[in-house]
Amino acid sequence: MASYPGTPSTEATAYLIREKEKYGIDVRWAVNEKVAFEIVYGASLTGIRGFTSMKQVGLNVASDAVMTAAYLGTKGGLVLYVADDPGPISSQNEQDTRLFARHAHLPLLDPATPKEAYELTQKAFFISERWGLPVILRTTTRVAHAYQSIEIPETFIFPEKPAPEFSFNPEYVILPALAYKKKLELIEKLKKIQKEFTTFPYNRLEGDGKIGIITCGVSYTYVSEAVKNLDESKFTVFKVATPYPFPEELAQKFLAKVELVICIEELEPYLEEEILKVVAKTGFTGKIFGKFTGHVPVRGELNSRLVLEIIAEISGRELPFPNREKYSYELFSRPPQLCAGCPHRASFYALKRAFAGKKPIITGDIGCYTLGVMPPLRATHTCLAMGSGLGMAIGIKRAGVSNPVIAVIGDSTLLHAGLPAIVEAVNNKDEILIAVLDNETVAMTGMQERPQINLENMLQGMGLPTIMVEAMKINNNIRLIKEFRKNPGPKAVIFTGACRHLKSTQPPPTIDNEKCANCGQCVQNFGCPAIVQKERLQIDEELCNGCGACRDICPLGAIQ
């Protein structure tokens, strides 16, 4: 097993890393999702089962290999666990893996609960081994982050690991002529799988009412609750656990029972499109309600109350509970921010001071340090995708701007997706400064270990002039960066400093009120949340971890 951490998928691999000795599993964090998939795909070709987990945007990184693996097929069972993020809560976009499965011609299972996720993981391996294909197990945030008690049968036997054996098969080498042949084989397999999915026990029709509801994933749980509150006898629910290939024959039976259809799903109108295809074949004359008709939101998460209101409105039934507006109230805004003691705050502050008056353009990246965009730092001006800040910095500078351009990237993100752009910058002598924020871990997703590579040696070996500084020595770093930035061409500064959650807490500093002039430098420009403004400035000892960075930024030496 190999994975790259990404919320909300991280916990699956994190758990197995903790329990790997118990289960005898070879499991690791890989440098990125593409490498992770290729590791487990290689193992699959020896007959060993493989499992990889990633978030929905991580699937983009792996997609080059995944698309072709569908053509070549597998030997040992291979399951891709992909977690989508409606909202989005912790992602750049709301992409829907069901569409990717259709695009890649790979079977996809969509559990509604943690219990189903457990059961469908086993089914996914069996389907993979039966048909020689990778299988996607797709969840969304509310399933991925939920807990449920599960009884494991006493008769459950963990599958015995076979002896690995690689077959020297010329059809493991993809060439255009082979791809042409394999495409037809793949389509024929999917037709047979679609037939089997008609009787797949997790796809089912519930109820005998004339109002039809088609749903999948966590939305099924909201629908189940809603129909119980509105009168179950009026509804027929079509629960889809295999969005691709879509169980068309079961859908025909569903349409034969109902007079109208409500499509309840998050993200894209995938089920709505699939049921409309079946409608076109069957001549169903009832109305189809969903995202296309404006009844179901096209963005964000659903929830039980919202689904209840949608179904009640379309079915003409009264809501069983008082209006939600009666109980509405406003919560205090809690914008995200870098932790007290985070070395990234000190790094951003030093960069801004070193380039003061020059209006630097700072291209950001994916990680905790994306929060550099927040006030008072406001030290990130772009953020697109993993590793994109480097390429964007090159493009902005090549466009001819006179501003200095700084690309900020974390240690793990640099190894994940930043190295090709480093080669590009060195080869073309692009005039950018690369700031590598090395906090020794993949902090944003839960402190996963990053590859133990000497970043300074690696960058210098690539021909990139590089200096390494301690992030918390702010004044020293301002001086060094002012001098170092004069060098022509691309160059890198590595800011070192462990994530505050990896370090022991030191005694907090104190503020000398006789020296403090309430100038606001520590609050209005540095913005450490452990420094609070009351009648006088104070250090919140509960938040402060004693990093000492504030001592450097006080112009009067009042913090000691």
TABELRA-V377438 format. One record per run of one state. SS is the DSSP state (a for helix, b for strand, c for the rest). FROM is the first residue (numbers start at 1). TO is the last residue. If there is no record, write none. Layout:
BEGIN
ss = <SS SS>
from = <FROM FROM>
to = <TO TO>
END
This chain:
BEGIN
ss = <c b c a c a c b c a c b a c b c a c b c a c b a c a c a c b c b c a c a b c b c a c b c a c b c a c a c a c b c a c b c a c b a c b c b c b c a c b c a c b c a c b c a c b c b c a c b c>
from = <1 2 4 10 19 20 24 28 30 33 45 50 56 73 78 85 97 105 108 110 114 132 135 141 145 170 173 176 198 204 207 211 217 219 231 232 235 241 244 245 248 258 260 265 270 283 288 290 304 316 324 328 343 355 361 364 368 374 382 383 388 399 405 411 429 433 439 442 443 448 449 455 462 465 471 474 485 491 497 500 503 511 512 521 527 531 534 537 540 549 554 559 560>
to = <1 3 9 18 19 23 27 29 32 44 49 55 72 77 84 96 104 107 109 113 131 134 140 144 169 172 175 197 203 206 210 216 218 230 231 234 240 243 244 247 257 259 264 269 282 287 289 303 315 323 327 342 354 360 363 367 373 381 382 387 398 404 410 428 432 438 441 442 447 448 454 461 464 470 473 484 490 496 499 502 510 511 520 526 530 533 536 539 548 553 558 559 560>
END
